[in-house]
Amino acid sequence: MRTDEIRTNYLRFFEERDHRVCPSDSLVPSNDPTLLFTGAGMNQFKDRFLGIGVTFRRAASSQKCMRTEDILKVGLTSSHHTFFEMLGNFSFGDYFKQQAIEWAWEYLTGVLGVPERRLQASVFEDDGEAYTVWRERIGLPAERIARLGAHDNFWPADAPALGPNGPCGPCSEIFYDRGEQYGPGIMDITHPCGRWVEVWNLVFTQFDRQPDGTLKPLAQKNIDTGMGLERMAACMQDAPTNMDIDIFRPLVGAVSDLSARAYGESADLDVPMRRIADHARAVTFGIADGVLPGNTHRGYVIKRLLRRAVLDGRTLGIDGAFVHKLAPIVGRVMGEAYPEVAEAAEGIGETIRHEEEKFLSTLSRGLTLIDTAVRATQEAGREQIDGRTAFELYDTYGFPFELAEEVVAREGLSLDRDGFEENLEEARERARASAKMGGDVFAKGPLAEVKSRTPATEFVGYTTLTAHARVLAVICGDELVDEAPAERNVQVVLDRTPFYAEAGGQVGDAGTLFGPENLIVEVEDTQPFDGLAVHLGRVASGVLRTSAQLEARVDAERRAAITRHHTATHLLQWALRQVFGRRVEQRGSWVGPDRMRFDFQHAHGLSDEEVHRVEELVNERVLDNADIAHQTLALDEARQAGAIALFGEKYDETVHMVSAGDFSRELCGGCHVARTGDIGAFRILSEESVAAGIRRIEGCAGLAAWRANRADTDRLARMAAALKAPPREAPDKLEGLLDQERRLRKELADLRRGDLAGRLSQAAQDAPEVAGVPCLAFDAGEVGGRALREAANTVRKAFPRGVALLGGVEDGKASLLCLVSDEFQARGLRAGDIVREAAGYVGGRGGGRADMAQAGGREAGRLPQALAALPEIVRDKLTDAHREEAQDA
């Protein structure tokens, strides 16, 4: 039975029994940024298990899961994975033990057709209720029901009286007998032979563990089950390991082909093949769900898995980037259940390739350092490599500690983790000490003193742009002062303010503070400091005194421009998700009065059509003129309402949610327009890459968008005037002129090639010889590398035997081409070696085959020296070859 069939008939079985079939949650939990990855089917139903927001009481799913706690076992055992699917059926205060057990048995024996004699069960040693169901309702003989302790059959603890506190309960597990070929003919499911495989775990959540360890019965008893899809498929397909089932065979086969090593011939080589297949699938699904290789959190996990696969590839003899070639295979074999992965496979492969190439560029140097450290450690008679070396591998070469640890373990050594951590912390301290952040002035000195005796500033700027306030503190330079006269730069702390302090990407407000006796303070910026809003500005007139009562007035026009851009940013994120799906995840934003910036995860640049579609969707929502609503509510309520949270952001229990109509909800503390129509218009100005897998869109709204359009119109008018054509005809006329230029360039190139052939024939007759080798050094003039390649056949006809070095200059760059005839290759002359030497004269590099090679450099003025050096280079190469022959003799 194919894996896809098992998944389908499992969900159908429980759908027929009134379960709501729920789609898999993302590997990045949609409602819980505190989890690194979704690791179990119950994660998306956490609130329902707690009785929150229950709209249905039965559910079933096939959940994508990612776990790395057993990463070192992947490939070694028959059933461990990093990425896997968990089939599960769930009850939220509905059915309980008897029904869960009976349905599990019915599915296994009735739908899958598993012979009853191949199944056993286990129960928690004190769970008489579950034992009775197995014994009396199912009819399982007593010798096939194992009573096990809390370590095996109680969730989630080693013993029911131990933590963690909260919902918990006993388990019942179902085991499948793989047959005598996998172990001795015994019935002990706990025997480590591998004959018995746990395929299904039924968790009966019925207690609330108290702080004193007592188990209090829950008012709502729940069922949480999990059956590993890959394990069940291995049983149904009688596969020796999970990696031998239908959805893994194409992946393992591809690795076998890439390495030219047969799978199944060597246990030592089978392990890295299986591990590469597992990691390629995990990385593909991780990227599909928006997790790009990175240096922190989820991104670090994906990067580590990818680099482990690359290292395993080297073990198998695979040179260069290759894991990206497996992404389309993952998409193909998993596409029936996850078509979105199949559709995105090409882009995912490009993301993987980029990361592979980045790692490979430093891998050789890192491995050389490891080899040196291994030899030094072994020669010194030690078994552990010092932590400083481990840190250098991490800091300089990008080797995660765990990867380096695995590499040295193959030599029977270990790495000093404590020493590594000490060096890492020292580096962090140095970074913190040398950081020059704009907010450092707030991190110490007078503001720290103000904070110690002043409550947080009350922000009233959501509903008003003016407010009466009292001055709590005035800072001039780095001193707290009682008063500041005119022309002094100041930092002012008020008890309440309508000024927004920069946060969440929105810039701080500007405006004016008005006080008695003609006091005017021009506020240029507002910055946060640990709950305080700090107004940075200049005393324009009067004297600013502590405790003074004044009126704070925000620059209304500037704030309006900022809010247009901030709301447009929310609409932009919504539009991107409409076009590219939920995998679009915000990675930063900046909102100012003149423009906005939005960074997001995406593997490729956007096409013009995609940019236009996103821009159009935003403007459609602008025209809808939907209300913008603000709500302060509990974090869990906001998540249930579908609010987008910034992953990695730490939120308070109470959050601010901003909604645009019924289509956009985000957790955001910033300022916004009242209705989407207030944005006026939205314009995307640019789309570009800012990091691997991170794209940036810059845009503008309102008058800024109108000004951008007007500027484009003016530029078009100037271009049309220069072309002497009406603006609407200017693009066509420009294209015609460019076509004409291309034709003229081609004609010029043809003329130069004809001239080149004639000059080459003459130069070939005058070529000097070095030790019997004709050497032609030829300056081809104003030509580039492409023209030199095209001239190769002409050179061979005019100069059939010898060494030719051609040079040319185009756009300020030098190009070189070297040709070596067959008879002189046999004497040790290689075109790649010769051109590499010559390239050094022009500040470049190059290489190639023995018969033809190319190079380039930026120091075009030194091309004559490079060409003049040919005889000397040939003489040196012949001498080296002769010396090697003598040594061999």
N, C-alpha and C positions, 0 to 999 in steps of 0.2 A: 504494500500500500504506500503510495507516494506521500511525502510530507504534506503537500498541499491538500491532499484528500483527508488526511487526519485532522488538520486544522479546520477544514470545511465541515466535516461531519460531526466534529465535536461541538462547534458553535450551533449547528443545526439541531443537534440532539437537545441542547439546553434551551434553545429558542422554542422548540416544540413543548417544553415544560415551563413555559411562561417566564423565561428569563429574557431580560432586555440585552441584546447583543450590542456591546459598546465597542467602538473602535479603539485600537491601541492608543494610549497616550504617547506623547513624544518621549524620547529618551531624556529630554530636558523637561522635568515635571512641570506641567502647565500651571499648576496652582501652588507650587511649593519650591521657591528658590533655595530653601535650606537644604534640599537634597541635591547631591552631586549629579546622580543619574537615577532614572526610574529603575529600581532593582527588583520589583515584584509586581504581580498583577493587582494587588490590593492598594498600591500607592494612590491611584487616581480616585479610589473610593474611600479615602481616609475619613473624610467628613461624614459620609453615610454610615460608616461603622460607628461613629460617635453620635449618630442620630441627628446630624445637622443636614438640613436641606434634603430630606428623604422624599423623593417623588416616585421611586420604584423600589421594590424590596427584593428583587432577584436580578442578578446580572451575570453575564458571561463575557469573556474576552480572550483574545490572544494578544498578550502584551509583549512589546519589545522591551528587553531588559539588558542592562549593562552592569557587570560586577567585575571588580579587579582584585578582590581580596585573595583569590586563588590563582593569580596570574601565572605563578611559577609552575602550576600543575598543567596548564594548557599545553596540549600536545603530548604530554607524558602519560596522562591517564586516558581512559576510554571515553570520559563524559564531561570533562571540564571545558567551559567556554568563557570568553569575556562577554560577547554578545550572544544572546539566546532568546527564544520565545517561550513564554509561560502561558499555557492554557489554564484558565481558572473559571470556576463558578462560585458565586457569592450570594449569601443571604444576609439581609440587614433586618434582623428581628423577625424573620419569617420561618422557614423550615430549619431543622437542626440536625442532630447526629444521625438519626435513623434514615431520614430522607437522603442526606448527603452520601452516606455509605451505600445505600441501595442504588442510587443513581450511578455512582462511580462503578459499582460492580456490573450494573446493567450495561453501561457504555463499554467497559472493557471486554466483557464476555459476549454481549449481544451485538454491538456495533462493530467492534474490532475483531471479534471472533477469537479472542485469546482463550485457549483451553483453561478450564478452572484449575487443573492440576498444576499449572505453571504460575499460580498466584499464591502469595501469602500476605498476611497483614500483621501490623504491630499496633499496640495501643499503649497508652500511659499506664504504668503499673497500678495506679489507683482508680483508673477510669472503668468501673464496672459496667457503666451504661453502654459505652462503645463496645466493650468485650461481648456483652449480651447480644448486641445487634449483629456482630459478626458471627457469633456462635449460633444464635437461634433464628435470626431473620435470614441471614445469608446461608447458613448451614456449613460454615467453614469448620473443619475438625479442630479440636483444641490444640493439637500439635502443630497446626499451621497458623496459630495466633500467638505472637510473641508479646509478652508483657515487658516493656522496657522502662528504664528510668527517665528522669527529667532531662538529662543531657540529650537523649534521643527523641523523646516524645512529649515535650512541654515547650510551649512558645510564649515569650521569647527569653528563656533563662536556662541556666544550668540546673536549677532546682526551683520548685514552685515557691519556696519561702524567700528566694533571693530576688534582687531587682532585675530590670527596672520596674518601678511602680507603674500602675495603669492597667489597661485591658490586657488579658492574657488567657491562656487556656491549654488544655491537653491536645495532643495530636493523635491521628491515626494514619499510618503510612501503608502503602500497597507496594509489594515487591514482585518483580517478574523474574522467573527462572530462565536464564539464557541457555541452560543445557550443560551437560557434563563436560563438553569440550572447553568450558571456561572455568572449571573448578571441580573439586571432588564431589562425589555424589552424596552430599549431606544437606540437611534441611535448615541449617543455621543461617538465617539471613544476616547475622552480624559478622559472619566469617569474611575475612578480607580477601578472599580468593577472586572476587569479581564476578562470581556466577550469579549472585542475586543483585538486581538493580532496583533501586527505589524509583518508581515511576510516578507516584502520586502521593501528595501529602494533604491531608484533611485537617484543618485547624479549627477547633471548636472554641471560639472566644466566648467564655462564659463567666470570667472572674475579673474583678478590679483589685489588683494587688495594692494593699495599703502600706504605709510607711513602716509599720511594725511587722510586715511580712504576711499578715493574714490575707486570705482570699475572700473578698466580698462578692457574692453573686451579682452579676450585671442584670439590670432591668431588661435590657435588650441583648439577647444572645445572638451571635453572628456566626456565619460560616465563611471561611476563607480557604479556598483550595488552590492547589497549584500542581500542574502536570507538565514536566519539561517536554516540549514538543520534539526536540532533537533526540532525547533519550527514548521516547516512545517510538519514534520513527526507526531508531536503530534496532529496537526489539522487533518491530513489525517487519523490517527488512533483513533481519538476522545478520546485521552488520557487526563486525568485530569492535568497531568504535563509532562514536557519533560522526567522526570525520569521514566515514565510509558510506554515509547515507546519500540519497540522490541529490540533495541540495549542496553537498560538499564535494562530491566526486569531480564535477567540472572544475572547481577551484583547485583542488589538489592536483588534478591532471594538468592544469595550466602551469602550476608551479613545477611539476615534473618536466614538462616540455621546455620551460624557460631554463631550467638547470641542466637539462640533458641527463637527468638521473632518474632511474625507474623507481616509482613508488612501490614499496613492499619488499624491496631487495635488501635493504639495510635499516635496522631499527634506529641507528644513529642518524640516518638521513631522513627517515620518516617523521621524526619528531619536529624538526624545523619546517618540513613541508606542511604538516598539519597546523603548526603554529602560525605560519604565514597565512594559510587559508582562513583561520579563525580571525586573525588580526585584520586582514583585508576586509572581511565582512563587517567587523566592528567599526573600523575607521569609515567605511562607506556609509553605514547607517548613521554613525555619529555626525558626519558632515551633512548628510541629508536632513538631519534634524537641526542643523544650524550651528553645530559645534565644530569650529575650525581649529586646526593645530595651533597651539599657543604655549605660553610659559606659565599660565596659572589655571587653577581650577579644572574645569572640564577640558579645556583646550590642551592642558598639559597631559591629560590621560590619552587623548587622541594622538598627540605628538609622540608620546612614549610608545604606544602600540605600533605606530608607523615605523619608528626607528628600530624597534625590536625586529620587525619584519625585514627591514633593510639589512640588519646585521645577520639575520638568519639566511637571507639571500646570499650574502658573501660566504657563509659557511657552505652553501650548496654550489658555490662557484658562479653565482649570477653577478655580473658586473653592471654597474650603472643603475639608473632608476627603472623599476619594474613593477612595483606594487600598483601603480596607477593603471596598469594593463588589466588588473583583476577587477576593477570597479565595474566595467560593463558586464563582466560575467556575473558578479553579484546581482546587478540589476536584472539580468536575464533570468537567473534561477529563482530570484525572489519576487519577480515582477508580477506574478499572478496575485499575490497577497498585497504587495506594496508597489503598485504601478508608479507612484511618485518617485521611488528610488530608481526604477528603470528609466524614467523620463529624464532624471537629473544625473544619470550615471556618467555621461560625457563630461559635464562640468565638474562633477566630483573627482573624476580622474585627473582633470587639469589641476585641481587644488592639491591632490595627492602628489602629482608629479612635481609641482613647484616646491613642496616641502621636502620631497625626496632629494631633489637636486641641491637644495640648500644644505641638507644634512651631509650629502656626499662630498660637498666642497670642503668640509672640515673633517670628515670621517678619517681619511688616511692619516692626517697629522695626529688626530686623537689616538688612533690605534698604534701609531709609532710610539707615542708617549707611554701608552699602556705597556707595550712590549718592553720598552726600556725599563719601566718601573718593575715589571714582572721579573726581568733578568736580575736587576739590582737586588730585589727583595730575596730572590732565590739564592743568589750568590752570598748574601749576608746571612743566610740560614733562617730568615724570618718567614712567617706565614701570613703576615698582614701588610698591605700597602698603606703608607701613611695618608692621613686625611688631607694634607696639603696637596698631594698629587691628585686625589679625588676631586678636590675643589677646583684645581686648575683645569681638569678635564671638563668640569661643569661650566666654569666661568669663561674659559677661553674657547673651548671646542663644542660646547652645547651638549655634552654627554650627561644625561640625567644620572644621578647616583646609582639608581637601580640597574641601569643598562651597563654601566662600568662594572658594577658588582657582578653581574652575570658573566661578563667577558672574562674577568680575572678568576671567577670561580671555575672556569674551564681549565685553568692552570693549577687548580687546587689551592688557590689563595683567597683571602678576603680583603675587604676595604675597611679602614677605620672610620666608621660612621660618626663617632663622637668627635674625632678630629675634623671631619668634613663639616659637621654642624658648627663647630667653633669658628672655623675659617669663614663659613657662610655668614654667621652673625657678625663677625668683624667687618666683613664687606658691607653688610647692611648698615652698620654703625657709621662707617666711612661715608656711605652714600647719603645717609641722613645728615651728617655733619656738613657735607659739602653742598647740599641742596640749596639752590637759590630761588625759592618759591616766593611769589609776590606777596603771599600772606604771612611771611615769616615775621614781619614787623608786628603782627598781632599775637604771635605765639609766646611772647615774653615781655617783660617790662611793664609799663604802666597799664596796659589793657588787662594783663593777668591780675593786677591789683584791683582794677575796676570790677572785673568779673567776680572776684572773691567777696565783694560787698554789695553787688548789684544784681537784682533779679533779671531774668531774660526780658528783652525788649518785646513789648506787645505790638504785633503787626496788625494794622487795620487797613492795609492797602488793597484788600480784595474789593471793598465796597466804597472806598473814598480815596481821593487824591490829596485831601487836605486834612490836617488834624492839629489840635492844640496839644502841646507836649511840654515837658519840663526837662531841662538840661541836667543830666546826671553826672557827666564828666566831660572835660575838655583836655585834649592832649595837643601839645605843640612839640614837634620834634619827638623826643623820647621822654618827655616829662609831663606829668599831670600838673595843670595850672588852674588857678581860680578864675583867671580871665585872660582873654586874648584880644589885642587891639586890631585895628584895621590892617590889611595887607599881610596878615599872618596866615600860614597854612595850618589847618587844624583837623583833628579827628574828634567827632562829636558823638556822644552816646546820649540818647533820649530814653525816656521811660516808655514812650509809645511812638509809633511812626507809620506813615503811609508809604514810606520808601521801602522798596523791595531790595533786600540784601542779596547779592549775587549767589545763585544756587541752582542746581539742576540744569545748568547750561544757560539759564537766563541771566543776562548782565544786570548789574546793580542799577538802581534808579539814580537820576540826577534831578536837580531842582533847586529850591531856595528855602532858607529858614529866615523868617521875619520875626524881629523882636522889638522890645521897647527902645526908645531913644535912637531911632533910625538904624537899628541893628539889621544888617543883611549879611547872610552867609550863603555864598554860592556853592552848592553841593555838586561835585563833579562825579562822584561815584559812591556806592554804598556796598560795604563788604561785611560778611558775617564773621563773628568770633564767638564760638561756644554759646550761642543763644543771644548774643548781643548784635544789634545792627549798628555798624560803625559808619558814620557819615563823613566822607573825606571831602574837604573843600577849602575855601578861602574866605576869610572875613573881608567882605567888600566895603562895609562901613559900620560905624559904631563899635561897641565893645561887647564881646561874647563872654558872659559870666556863667559860672556854675550855678544851678538852681533857677536860672532865668526861665520865665514862661514865654513860649514863642509859638508861632504858627509854622508848621512844616507843610510845604506845598511842592508836590511832585510836578516835574515838567510834563504836562498832560499830553502834548503832541508827541514827545519822545516815547512816553509810556504807551500811547496808542499804537505807535509803529512797532514797538516791541511785542505787544500782545497780538498784533496781526501776524507777526512772524512766529510767535510761539504756538498759536492755534493752528497755523499752517503746517508747523512741524508735526503736530498730532495727525492732521489730515494726510500728510505725506506718508507717515508710517502706515496708516490704514490703507492708503492706495498701494504702497509697495507690497503689502500682504495680500491685497486683492490680485495683484499681477503675479507675484512669485510665491505666495503661500506663507504658511506660518513659520517657515524656516528663517524668514527675515527677522533679525533680532537687533535692536538698537545697541550700538557700541559707543555712543557719545553724541552730544549735540551742543550747539552754541546758538543763542538767540539774541540778536541785537536790534537796534532801530533801523539799520540799513539793509540787513540780510540775515539769513539763517543758514545753519550748517547741520547736516544730519549724517552720522556715520552708521553703517549697518553691515552685517555679515552677508556676503554674497561672493560666489566664486568667480564671476565674470563681470566684465564691463557691460553696461546696458547698451543695447542697440538704440538707434535713433527712434525706431518705432516704439520701443519699450519706454524710453524717456517721455515721448509724446503721450503715450497711454497713461502713464502715471500722472503727468501734468494735467491731462484732460480730466481724469477722475477727481483730482483735487478741486479743480474749478467747477465740476458738476456739483460737488458737495457745497462749494461756496455759494452757488446759485440757489441751492435748496434752502439757504438761509435758516438752517436748523439752530435751535436753541443750544447754548452752551450752559451746562448745569454743573454746579459744584456741590459735592457732598463730603461731609466728614463722617466716617463710619469705621467699624472694626475691620482690621486687615482681612479676616476670614470672609466677611460679608463682601468686601470689594472683590476678592478672588472669585467668589461664587457668582458675582455679577459679570465676570469675564474681564475685569480690568487687567490691562497689560502692566506687568511689573518689570522693572529693569533688573534682569538677573545679575546676581552678585551684589545688589544694593541691599543694605540693611534697613528695614522699615520698622517703625514703631507699631504698637498694637492698634493704634488709631491712625488712620491715613486720610489723605485728601484725594478724592477721585474726581477727575474732570471728564465729563461726558459731552460728546458732540452728537446731538440727535440720538438715534438708537443704534448708531453704527460704530462709534469710537468711544472706548473707555480706557483711561490710563490713570495710574497713580502718579500724581503730579502736584507739587506745591506752588507752581508758578502762576502767572497772571495771564488772563485770556480775554478775548473779545466776548461780547454778550451773545452774538449770533454769528454763524459762519459767514453770512453775507457781509459782515463788517470787515472781512479780510480784503474785499474789493476784487482782487485778482491775484493769481499765483503764477510765478514764472520760475522754471528751473534754469539756472545760469550755467551750471557745469556739473559733470559727473566724472569722477576719477578714482583711482586707487590710492589709498594712503598707507596700506600695509597689506601683507599677504592675506587675501580673503576678506579684506575690509574695503568697502567702497564709501565714497563721500559724495553727497549731493549738496550743492549750494544753491539757494534760491532766494527769492524776494517776493514781497507781497505789497498790496496797496499802491501808494504813490511810487514806491521804489520799483515795483514791477512796471508801472507806466513809464518811469524814467528809463528803465532798461530797454523797453520796447522802442521808446523814442530815440535812444542812442543808436540802436540797430538801424532804425529808419534813416537817421542822418548818415550813418556809415554807408548804407546802400546808395543814398543819394550822391555822396561824394564819389563812390566807385562808378556810378552810372555817368556822372559828369566826365570823369576821366576817360571812360570808354566811349563817350559821345553817343549814348544810347538812353532811351527812357528807362527808369528803374525796373519796370517789369520785364524788359528785354536784356538787362545787364547780365544776368547769370548765363543766358544762352550765348551772348556775345563773348563773355569771358571764356566759356568752355571752347568756343571756336578758336580763340586766340591761343589757348593752351594746346589744342590739337595741332595747330599750325607750328607752335614751338617744338612739339614732340617730333613732327615730321622733319623739321629743319635740323634738329639734333641728330636724328637718325641718318640724314643725308651727310651731315658733317662726320659722324662716326664712320660711315662707309668710306668717305674720302680718306679719313685718317688710316683706316685699315689698309686701303690700297697703297698709300704712301708708306705705311709700316712694312708691308711685304717687300717693297723695293729697297728700303733702307736696310732691312734685315739681310737680304741677299748680299748686299755690298759688305756689311759688317761681318758676315760669316766668312767671307774670303780672307779677311784680315785678322781673324781670331787667333791669338797666341796659343801655344801649347805649354802645359805644365806636366813634366814627366810623361810625355806622350799623350796627354789628355787635352784635346782642344777645348778652350774656355772662352765662351762668348758672353761678355757683359754688355748689355744694350739698354740705353735710355730711350724708352718709347715715347716720352713726352707727356702731354696732358691726357693721360688715360688712367682709368681706375682698375681695380682688381677684375671686374667683369670683362673689360676689354682685353686685359692680358690673358685671361682664360680662353677667350674666343680666338686669341692669336696663337694658341699653343700648336695647332696643326700647321699653321704657316711657319712657325719656328722649326718644327720637325722636318718639314720639306726643305727649308733653306739650310738647315743645320742638322743633318741626320745622325751624326755621331759626335759625342762630347757632352760637356756641361754648359747649359745656357742659363744665364741669370738676367731676367728682364725687370726693369723698374719703370714706374710711372707715378705721376702726381695728379690727384684730383681732389678738389675742395680742401686743399691744404693738407692732405694726408698722402703718405707714400705707400705704394703697393709694390710687392715683389713676387715674381714667379720664377721657379727653378725647374728645369727639365734635365734629366740624366738618361742617356741612352743605355740600352741593356748591357752592352759589353763593359761599361765602366761601373755599373751597379755591381757586377761580379768582382770588381777590384775594391769594393768597400765604400763606394761613393753613393750616398743616399740623398735624394733631393730634399727630404724633410730636414736632415741634419744641416745641409748647406744653407737652406733658406732661413733656418732658425739662427744660425751664426750671423748671417747678413742682416737680419732684422734687428739685431742688437745695435747696429749703427744708427737706425732711424727710431730708436726708442720703442720698438715693438716686439712682437713675437709671432710665431706661426709654426707650421709643420705640415705633414702630409705623407704621401706614399713615397716609395723609393724612386719612382719614375717622375712624379710631378708633385710639387708642393707650393703653397702660397703663404705670404706673410704680409703684415701691414704695420705701420707706425705713424706717430704724430709728428715726428721731426723730419718733415719733408725736405728741409734744406740740406740734410746730410745724406740724401740719396746718392750723390756722386761718390762719396766715401764707401758706401755699401757696395756699389757696383765695382769700384776699383779694388775692393778687398777679395774679389772672387779667386784670383790665382793663388793668393796666400791661403785662403780657406781650403781650396782643393789640395794644395800641397800638404797642409796639416792633416787633412783627412786621409790622404794616401799614406802618410808617415804612420799615423795611428793604426791603420789597417795592416801595414807591413809589420809593425811591432807585435800586434796581436797574433799574426800568423807565425812569427818567430817563436813566441811564447808557447803557442799550441804545439809547434814542432818539438 
